[in-house]
């Protein structure tokens, strides 16, 4: 069962995918991809590349929604919308997103344990 401070809902994802084994496979793939996404997002932020941040957060939005991590997906969408067509980096929101992604990574690893 998902608690109020959890990012990921294994029950929602399992229901959406139709079973525990497929859910575990999806989570494993996401965990393999997440470090690269975090590196790329951090590099884009360090380079102050708003277009790349916008592109990466747009991609994250979809994968997070697929994982039933809807609040974090909404945050990624807001950052994407703010960055695309802008030169301003939403520092606080980006920091929140990176924090949520780190928590999500831990939750996904716990789910597979």
C-alpha positions in Angstrom: 0.0 0.0 0.0 1.2 3.5 -0.8 1.8 5.9 2.1 1.3 9.6 1.7 5.0 10.4 1.3 5.7 7.7 -1.2 6.4 8.7 -4.8 5.7 5.3 -6.4 2.6 3.2 -6.2 3.4 -0.5 -7.0 -0.3 -1.3 -6.7 -1.3 1.2 -9.3 1.5 0.2 -11.7 0.7 -3.5 -11.2 -3.0 -2.9 -11.9 -2.2 -0.9 -15.0 0.3 -3.5 -16.3 -1.8 -6.4 -15.4 0.6 -8.3 -13.1 3.5 -8.4 -10.7 6.1 -10.0 -13.0 5.6 -7.4 -15.7 5.7 -4.6 -13.1 9.0 -6.0 -11.8 10.4 -6.0 -15.3 9.4 -2.4 -16.0 10.9 -1.3 -12.7 14.2 -3.1 -13.5 14.4 -1.4 -16.8 13.6 2.0 -15.3 16.3 1.5 -12.7 18.8 0.7 -15.4 17.9 3.9 -17.3 17.6 6.3 -14.3 21.3 6.9 -13.5 21.9 8.1 -17.1 18.8 10.3 -17.0 20.0 11.9 -13.7 23.5 12.4 -15.1 22.1 14.1 -18.2 19.7 16.3 -16.3 22.4 17.3 -13.9 24.8 18.1 -16.8 22.2 20.2 -18.5 21.5 22.1 -15.3 25.2 22.7 -14.8 25.5 24.0 -18.4 22.3 26.1 -17.8 20.9 24.5 -21.0 17.2 25.2 -20.6 16.3 23.5 -23.9 18.0 20.2 -22.8 16.4 20.4 -19.4 13.0 20.9 -21.1 13.6 18.0 -23.4 14.8 15.7 -20.6 12.0 16.6 -18.2 9.4 16.1 -21.0 10.7 12.6 -21.5 10.7 12.0 -17.7 7.1 13.2 -17.5 5.9 10.2 -19.6 8.1 7.6 -17.9 7.1 8.8 -14.5 3.4 8.7 -15.3 3.9 5.2 -16.7 5.4 4.3 -13.3 2.3 5.7 -11.5 4.6 8.4 -10.0 2.0 11.1 -10.9 3.1 13.9 -8.6 6.7 13.7 -9.8 5.4 13.4 -13.4 3.5 16.7 -12.9 6.6 18.4 -11.5 8.6 17.2 -14.5 5.8 18.5 -16.8 5.8 21.9 -15.1 9.6 22.2 -15.5 9.4 21.1 -19.1 6.8 23.7 -19.9 8.8 26.4 -18.1 12.1 25.6 -19.8 11.0 25.1 -23.4 11.1 28.5 -25.0 12.7 30.1 -22.0 16.2 30.9 -20.8 15.3 30.7 -17.1 16.0 27.5 -15.1 13.4 26.9 -12.4 16.1 26.1 -9.8 13.8 25.2 -6.9 11.6 23.0 -9.0 14.6 21.3 -10.6 16.0 20.6 -7.1 12.7 19.2 -6.0 12.6 17.0 -9.1 16.1 15.7 -8.5 15.2 14.9 -4.9 12.0 13.1 -5.9 13.9 11.1 -8.5 16.5 10.0 -5.8 13.6 9.0 -3.5 11.9 7.2 -6.4 15.1 5.3 -7.1 15.2 4.1 -3.5 11.6 3.1 -3.5 12.0 1.1 -6.7 15.0 -0.7 -5.3 13.0 -1.5 -2.2 10.2 -2.8 -4.3 12.5 -5.2 -6.1 14.2 -6.3 -2.9 
